[in-house]
Amino acid sequence: MHTARVKNTDDLFQLLQSGPAVLVSVESTQGSVPRGPGTWMAVQGDQLVGTIGGGNLEFQAIAEAQARLGGRIGADVLRYPLGPSLGQCCGGVVHLRFEIVTQADGERLRSRLATPYTPVALFGGGHVGHALAQVLARLPFALAWIDSRDGIFPAELPGNVVCEHSDPVHQAVHDLQPGSRVLVMSFSHAEDLDIVAACLQRQRSQADLPFIGLIGSRTKWASFRQRLLARGFLEAELAQVTCPIGVPGIAGKEPEVIAVAVAAQLLQSITP
């Protein structure tokens, strides 16, 4: 249902349609640095795609890339110490690779720059679901957005969002990509309960859903807990469900506030 998504490459390919660019990528690092190996940006005149971390390091790299577009010849990889000379206090060292790329390099770059995104299944197209989809679309997630109702999803979606109509909605749990983080926030408690139960049933047989989050209060979860126990699930299985969801300490109930808190919790779940 999902494929690996590629960060910023659509913008890069669009940039290359108007001429060559310089691809600046972090080749290697030592010590404390803004971004790690594999991070990249593309420079074409005053047009930029991506970032290698900002600050004076990026300013110097842009100047170097623009000079190379103007004909300067230099080493493929340059060393940048992040100390007093660059006015950055990180203290590490970044080695940057500079290479001129054209539209003909598109397929090679697509493969090289591909970044697999963490799959997320979002059940529910209500106010919080819409806010959360907008936030997750800008983060390293491949989002499967699922609802049982018609006419719920917006007409235009980012490339890392796939919408699915499923009725009954809990049947979609069977086809989720292994490793999916699941967020349950449908329009009804009955659907929420069936989705959670389907997730727990899948966990029994496959144990491949690292995060199952249910929107709601502790009172809601207490009610769900009793109903799930009545369906034969064990306390140890119920412990796999997170409810309420969102990082602690954020009290706002606005959809956008909840979306940010939940997105932060998902990012925590994929942090090594």
C-alpha positions in Angstrom: 0.0 0.0 0.0 3.0 2.3 0.6 6.2 3.1 -1.2 9.3 4.8 -0.1 9.0 8.5 -0.4 11.7 10.9 -1.5 12.2 14.1 0.4 12.4 17.2 -1.9 13.3 15.3 -5.0 10.2 16.4 -6.9 11.3 20.0 -6.3 14.9 19.1 -7.4 13.7 17.5 -10.7 11.6 20.6 -11.4 14.6 22.8 -10.7 16.7 20.7 -13.2 14.2 21.3 -16.0 15.5 24.9 -16.1 19.2 24.0 -16.2 22.1 22.4 -14.3 22.4 22.7 -10.6 25.0 21.9 -8.0 24.1 19.1 -5.6 25.8 19.7 -2.2 25.7 16.7 0.1 27.2 15.9 3.5 29.8 13.3 2.7 31.0 12.7 6.2 31.2 14.4 9.6 33.2 14.5 12.8 32.0 15.7 16.2 29.0 17.9 16.7 27.4 19.1 13.4 24.0 20.4 12.2 23.1 17.5 9.9 24.4 14.0 9.2 25.8 12.2 6.2 23.4 12.0 3.3 21.8 15.4 3.9 21.7 17.5 0.7 20.7 20.6 -1.0 20.7 21.8 -4.6 21.7 25.2 -5.8 20.9 26.9 -9.1 21.5 30.6 -9.0 19.4 32.0 -6.2 17.1 29.0 -6.2 17.6 26.4 -3.5 16.1 23.0 -2.7 16.7 21.3 0.6 19.2 22.3 3.4 22.4 21.1 4.9 21.7 22.7 8.2 21.7 26.5 7.7 24.0 29.0 9.3 27.3 30.2 7.8 28.2 26.6 6.7 25.3 26.7 4.3 26.0 30.3 3.2 29.6 29.3 2.3 28.4 26.1 0.5 25.9 28.1 -1.5 28.6 30.6 -2.5 30.9 27.7 -3.5 28.1 26.0 -5.5 27.3 29.3 -7.4 30.9 29.7 -8.2 31.1 26.2 -9.7 28.1 26.9 -11.8 30.0 29.9 -13.0 32.9 27.8 -14.1 35.1 27.4 -11.0 36.9 24.0 -10.8 37.7 22.6 -7.4 38.0 19.4 -5.4 34.9 17.2 -5.3 34.9 17.2 -1.5 35.7 20.2 0.7 36.4 20.2 4.5 34.5 22.8 6.7 35.6 23.1 10.4 32.6 24.5 12.4 34.7 26.8 14.6 35.6 30.4 14.8 36.3 30.7 11.0 32.6 29.9 10.2 31.2 31.6 13.3 29.5 28.4 14.4 30.0 26.9 17.8 29.2 23.2 17.0 32.9 22.4 17.0 32.7 19.5 14.5 33.9 19.1 11.0 31.7 18.6 7.9 32.9 17.3 4.5 30.7 18.5 1.7 30.6 17.0 -1.8 29.9 19.3 -4.7 28.7 17.9 -8.1 27.0 19.5 -11.1 23.8 17.6 -12.0 21.4 17.9 -14.9 18.0 16.6 -15.9 19.7 13.6 -17.4 20.8 12.6 -13.9 17.2 12.3 -12.7 16.8 8.5 -12.3 20.3 8.2 -10.8 19.4 10.8 -8.2 16.0 9.4 -7.5 17.6 6.1 -6.5 20.5 7.7 -4.6 18.5 10.3 -2.6 15.6 8.0 -1.8 14.7 8.0 1.9 12.2 5.4 3.2 9.6 7.0 5.3 8.0 5.4 8.4 4.5 4.2 7.6 1.6 5.7 9.6 -2.0 4.6 9.4 -4.4 7.4 10.4 -8.0 6.2 11.0 -10.4 9.2 10.9 -11.0 12.2 8.7 -12.4 14.6 11.3 -11.0 17.9 12.4 -8.0 16.4 14.2 -7.4 14.0 11.4 -7.2 16.8 8.9 -4.9 18.8 11.1 -2.7 15.8 11.7 -2.5 14.8 8.1 -1.2 18.3 7.2 1.5 18.0 9.9 2.6 14.5 9.1 2.8 15.3 5.3 5.8 17.5 6.1 7.6 14.9 8.2 9.3 11.6 7.4 6.2 9.6 7.3 4.3 7.7 4.6 0.7 8.3 5.6 -2.2 5.9 4.9 -5.4 8.0 5.7 -8.4 5.8 6.2 -12.1 6.5 6.7 -15.4 4.6 6.2 -17.2 7.7 4.9 -17.3 9.2 1.4 -16.3 12.8 0.6 -14.0 13.1 3.6 -10.6 13.6 2.1 -9.3 16.8 0.4 -9.0 16.8 -3.4 -5.2 17.6 -3.4 -2.8 15.6 -1.3 1.0 15.5 -0.8 2.9 12.7 -2.4 3.4 10.9 0.9 -0.3 10.6 1.7 -2.5 7.9 0.3 -6.3 7.9 1.1 -8.4 4.8 1.5 -12.1 4.2 1.9 -12.8 1.1 3.9 -16.3 0.0 5.1 -16.1 -1.5 7.6 -13.1 0.6 8.5 -11.4 -1.9 10.7 -10.8 -4.3 7.8 -8.1 -2.0 6.6 -5.9 -3.0 9.5 -5.3 -6.4 7.8 -3.5 -4.7 4.9 -1.4 -2.2 6.8 2.3 -2.1 6.0 4.4 -3.9 8.7 5.9 -1.4 11.1 3.0 1.0 10.8 2.3 3.4 13.6 -1.5 3.4 14.0 -3.6 6.4 15.1 -7.3 5.8 15.9 -9.6 8.8 15.8 -12.7 7.9 13.7 -16.1 9.7 14.0 -17.5 7.1 16.3 -16.5 5.2 19.5 -17.8 2.0 18.0 -15.5 2.3 15.0 -12.6 3.2 17.3 -13.2 0.1 19.4 -13.3 -2.2 16.3 -10.1 -0.7 14.9 -8.2 -1.1 18.2 -9.5 -4.7 18.5 -8.3 -5.4 15.0 -4.9 -3.9 15.8 -4.6 -6.1 18.9 -5.7 -9.2 16.9 -3.0 -8.4 14.4 -0.5 -8.0 17.1 -1.3 -11.5 18.3 -0.4 -13.1 15.0 2.2 -10.7 13.6 3.4 -8.3 16.3 4.4 -5.7 13.7 2.5 -2.6 14.8 5.0 -0.7 17.0 2.6 2.0 18.1 -1.2 1.9 18.6 -2.6 5.3 19.6 -6.2 6.0 20.5 -7.5 9.6 20.8 -9.6 10.2 23.9 -9.6 10.7 27.7 -8.6 8.3 30.4 -12.3 7.7 31.0 -12.7 6.6 27.4 -9.8 4.2 27.7 -11.3 2.8 30.9 -14.5 2.0 29.1 -12.6 0.5 26.1 -10.4 -1.5 28.4 -13.4 -3.3 29.9 -15.0 -4.0 26.5 -11.7 -5.3 25.1 -11.2 -7.6 28.1 -14.7 -8.9 27.5 -13.6 -9.7 23.9 -10.9 -11.9 25.3 -7.9 -9.6 25.2 -5.4 -9.8 28.0 -4.0 -7.0 30.1 -0.6 -7.4 28.6 -2.1 -6.9 25.1 -4.0 -3.8 26.2 -0.8 -2.3 27.5 0.2 -2.0 23.8 -2.4 0.8 23.4 -1.5 4.4 24.1 -4.4 6.5 25.3 -4.6 9.5 25.6 -2.2 10.3 22.8 0.3 13.1 22.4 3.4 14.1 24.3 2.7 15.0 27.9 2.4 18.6 29.1 0.5 20.0 26.1 -3.0 20.8 27.4 -4.6 22.5 24.4 -7.6 20.8 22.8 -7.5 22.6 19.4 -7.0 20.2 16.5 -3.8 21.9 15.5 -2.4 21.6 19.0 -3.3 18.0 19.3 -1.8 17.3 15.8 1.6 18.8 16.9 1.6 16.8 20.1 0.8 13.6 18.4 3.3 14.2 15.6 6.0 14.8 18.2 5.1 11.5 19.9 5.4 9.6 16.6 8.8 11.2 16.0 9.9 9.9 19.5 8.7 6.4 18.5 11.2 6.3 15.5 14.1 7.9 17.3 16.9 5.4 17.8 
